[in-house]
Amino acid sequence: MPKFEDWDHDWPLEKKLAAMADLEENWDSYGGLPTTPLVINLVRKILQDKDTSKDYKIYPLNDGGVYIIWKSDNYTTLDVEIEENGEMFVSVHLPDKKLLYFNIPVSK
């Protein structure tokens, strides 16, 4: 079973998403849940037209969600956590040490 650090590789997005979709319960030996189809589809929509070839990482989360992180050339970092129900938490770390934080609730 893959561990969190095992996801730190340069697979293409679709290969990572397929691997996350195939996770079994307890994949991390801590009761980890498989990544939900809702989350897989949201990640695909968010990243479909983005250049994710550089400074980009995606990791499955224990609760069935996904964590995405981008680092830009100007030291800005964007973190997106997508929970298993589709709710998103976004934080932007700016070069001047400012932090912007957004919660994007699930639309019903």
C-alpha positions as CSV (number, residue, x, y, z in Angstrom):
1,M,0.0,0.0,0.0
2,P,1.4,3.5,-0.8
3,K,2.3,5.8,1.9
4,F,2.0,9.6,1.8
5,E,5.6,10.1,0.8
6,D,5.2,7.5,-2.0
7,W,3.1,10.0,-3.9
8,D,5.9,12.5,-4.3
9,H,6.8,11.5,-7.9
10,D,6.3,12.9,-11.4
11,W,3.5,10.8,-12.7
12,P,1.1,12.4,-15.2
13,L,-2.1,13.6,-13.6
14,E,-4.3,10.9,-15.0
15,K,-2.0,8.2,-13.7
16,K,-2.1,9.7,-10.2
17,L,-5.8,10.0,-10.3
18,A,-6.2,6.4,-11.4
19,A,-3.9,5.3,-8.6
20,M,-5.9,7.3,-6.1
21,A,-9.2,5.8,-7.4
22,D,-7.7,2.3,-6.9
23,L,-6.8,2.9,-3.3
24,E,-8.3,0.3,-0.9
25,E,-9.5,1.0,2.6
26,N,-6.7,1.4,5.1
27,W,-4.2,2.2,2.3
28,D,-2.0,4.1,4.7
29,S,-2.3,1.6,7.6
30,Y,-4.1,4.3,9.6
31,G,-7.7,3.6,8.4
32,G,-7.2,5.7,5.2
33,L,-10.3,5.8,3.0
34,P,-10.2,5.5,-0.8
35,T,-10.3,8.8,-2.7
36,T,-13.9,9.4,-3.6
37,P,-15.1,9.7,-7.2
38,L,-16.4,13.2,-6.5
39,V,-13.0,14.3,-5.4
40,I,-11.3,12.7,-8.4
41,N,-13.7,14.6,-10.7
42,L,-13.1,17.9,-8.9
43,V,-9.4,17.5,-9.2
44,R,-9.7,16.7,-12.9
45,K,-11.8,19.8,-13.4
46,I,-9.5,22.1,-11.5
47,L,-6.4,20.8,-13.2
48,Q,-7.6,20.0,-16.7
49,D,-6.2,23.0,-18.5
50,K,-3.3,23.8,-16.1
51,D,0.3,23.3,-16.8
52,T,1.0,20.9,-13.9
53,S,4.3,19.8,-15.1
54,K,6.3,22.0,-12.7
55,D,6.3,22.7,-9.0
56,Y,3.1,20.8,-8.5
57,K,2.2,17.9,-6.1
58,I,-0.9,16.0,-5.4
59,Y,-1.5,13.6,-2.5
60,P,-4.4,11.5,-1.3
61,L,-5.7,12.3,2.2
62,N,-6.7,9.8,4.8
63,D,-10.4,10.9,4.8
64,G,-10.9,10.2,1.0
65,G,-9.9,13.8,-0.1
66,V,-6.9,15.2,-1.9
67,Y,-4.3,17.8,-1.2
68,I,-2.8,19.8,-4.1
69,I,0.1,22.2,-3.8
70,W,1.7,24.5,-6.3
71,K,4.9,26.6,-5.9
72,S,5.5,29.4,-8.3
73,D,8.8,31.0,-9.3
74,N,8.0,34.1,-7.2
75,Y,7.7,32.0,-4.0
76,T,3.9,32.1,-3.9
77,T,2.4,28.8,-2.8
78,L,-1.2,27.7,-3.4
79,D,-2.6,24.9,-1.3
80,V,-5.9,23.3,-2.0
81,E,-7.5,20.7,0.2
82,I,-10.5,18.9,-1.2
83,E,-12.5,17.0,1.4
84,E,-14.3,13.8,0.6
85,N,-17.6,15.7,0.3
86,G,-16.2,18.2,-2.2
87,E,-15.7,21.1,0.2
88,M,-12.5,23.0,-0.5
89,F,-10.1,24.9,1.6
90,V,-7.6,27.1,-0.3
91,S,-4.7,29.0,1.1
92,V,-2.3,31.3,-0.8
93,H,1.1,32.0,0.8
94,L,2.4,35.2,-0.8
95,P,6.1,36.2,-1.0
96,D,5.6,39.0,1.6
97,K,4.5,36.4,4.1
98,K,0.8,37.3,3.8
99,L,-1.6,34.4,3.9
100,L,-5.0,34.4,2.1
101,Y,-7.4,31.7,3.1
102,F,-10.7,30.7,1.5
103,N,-13.3,28.1,2.2
104,I,-15.4,27.0,-0.8
105,P,-18.4,25.1,0.6
106,V,-20.2,22.3,-1.1
107,S,-23.0,23.6,-3.3
108,K,-26.3,21.7,-2.7
